[in-house]
Amino acid sequence: MSTDTITPAIAQGTWTVDPSHSSVEFQVKHMGLATVKGFFSEFEGKLEVAEDGTVSAAGTVDAASLNTRSDQRDEHLRSADFFDAENYPKLSFQSTAIEQIDEDTYRITGDLTIRGVTREVVFEGVTQGVDQDPWGNTRVGLEVVGQIERSDFGLNWNQALESGGVLVGKKVKILLDLSTVKA
């Protein structure tokens, strides 16, 4: 579908992520049996919609702000076995292309950096609507989802199980639920 025949859901301008009404989450299989869910509590992001309709997105996450509801697991994830938050305090994303698929759906391609390793990733973004809040700010809601192979970013730690499986799954789902405010 040609993007020039689609009405963009996001108006021109700068849109800033409101962290108090947004979330940055991840999910990974534990022992192949259950899904462990976690989130980052400190993050920021911006979406720029240019006059010509081109869109770019960027964001950072504080690696030390992760929370999986297990202090022991969180400390291990912050360690050099995983995020190495002391040496690599930020995870970052910078879009390289954003393609509008239909009125509400976008293919977001960009560079994701974790532990100093940058890889191209592709996410799907869906607008959840546009509205004005009680203080006169225009907001747009976005859900962004994707999946990465953690080993692509040097997150290789694992432990073999007696069954032949491994403790931590290879694939990590990334889920962003964002409320952005137009500047």
N, C-alpha and C positions, 0 to 999 in steps of 0.2 A: 504494500500500500504506500503510495507516495505521501510524504509528509506535508507537501504543499496543499493537499486536499483535506487535511485534518486541522480542526480547531484545537490549539494547545489548551490544556487544562490549567497551565501555570502561566500567569501573566509576566510580562517583561519586568525586570528589576532584580534586586538582590533579596534573597530569602535566607534568613538565619534560623538555624535549628534552635528551638526552645527546649533545653534539656529537662526542664521541670515537667514537660508534657510529652516527652519522647523516651524511647528506650533503644539500647544497642545490646542485642542478645546473641548468644551462640548455643549450639547444641551438638553433642558428640555422644556416640554410643559407648557405654561402659560394659565390658565383657561381651559385647554383642547382644546383650539382653535388655538393657534399660538405657534411656536417653538422659544424660546429665545436661542440665540447662544452667546457664550462667549469664551474667550481664555485667556491663561496665557502667559504673555510676558517674564517671567524669568523661565528658566528650563534648565536642563542638563541631559544627559543620555549616557550610554555606552552599547555596544554589544560586547560580547567576544565569538569568535569562536575558540574552542580548536583544537589541533592537531588531536584528535580522533573524531572530528565533532560535539561534544556537544556544545550547544549554551546557553549563559546566557545573560540576559538583566537587567539593573537597571536604574532608573532615579528618579529625584526629581523635584518638582515644587514649586515655591515660591507662597504661597497662597495669599499673598497681591498683587500679580501682575495681578490678574484677571481683565478682562475688558469685560463688556457686552454692552458698548456704552450708559450706563446710570449711572451717578455718584451716584445717590440716591440708585439704585439697587446694585451697586458695593459695596457701604459702608455697606448695609444690608447683603450682602453675606460675607463680611469680618468679620462681627460681630459674637457674640456668638450664634446667632440664626442659623448660617450656619457653615462656615469654622472656626470661632474663630481664625483668623489669628494671633492675638496677642499671644495667648497661644500655638497655633499649626502652626508655620510659614511654615512648609513644608508638602507637600503631597509626598508620596514616593511609588515606585514600585520595587519589586525584583522578578525576575522569579524563579520558582521552577522546571519548565519543559517547553521545547520548542520542539514541535514535527513537523517535516516537513511532510506536507500532500501531496504536489506535488512539481513540480520544483520551483514554486514561492510562495507557500502558507504555512503558519505555524500556528499551534495552540499554543498560548502562555499562559501558566498557571502561576500564581504568586500571591504574597501577595501585596495588595494595602492597604496603610495606609492613612487614612483621619481623622483628629481630634483625633489622637492617637488610632483609632480603625483600626485593621488589619483584612481583609477578603480576602479569596481566590477569584480570578476573572479569567476569561478566555477571551482572546482577539484573534482576527484573524489578522495575519500579512501577507501582500502581498508585495513582492519585486517589485519595479517599474523599475529596471534596474541597471546596473553598468556601470560607465564610468570614464574617467580621465578628471579632470578639467584643465584649461589652465596653472595652476601652478604645475602640475605633481601629484596632489593628487588623489588617487582612491576613488570614492564615490559610495555608494549604496543608492538608494531611497527606503523607506519603508512606506506603509500605514498600520496603525494599528487601528482597530475599536473594540468596545465592548460596553457593557451596564451594568450599575449597578443599584441597588435599593438604593436610597440615604439614606433611613432609616437604612439600614445595617451599615452605618457609623455614625449614630447619627445626621444626617441632617434631623430632624423631623419637623421643623417649617412649618406651613401651615396656611391657612385661609380659612374657609368655605365660600362658595358662596350661594347666595339666591337660585340658581338653584339646590342645593344639591351637586354640584361639589366642587372642591378645587382650590385654586389659583395656586399652584405649583405642577407639575406632580411628580409621584413617581419614574419614571425611568429616568436615565440620560445617554445619549449617550456620549461616549468618542471617539474622533477622533484625531489621531496623523498622521501628514504628516512629515516624517523625512528624512533629508539628512544627512547621516553619512559619516565621513571621516576616512579612514584607517590610524592608527598611524604608 
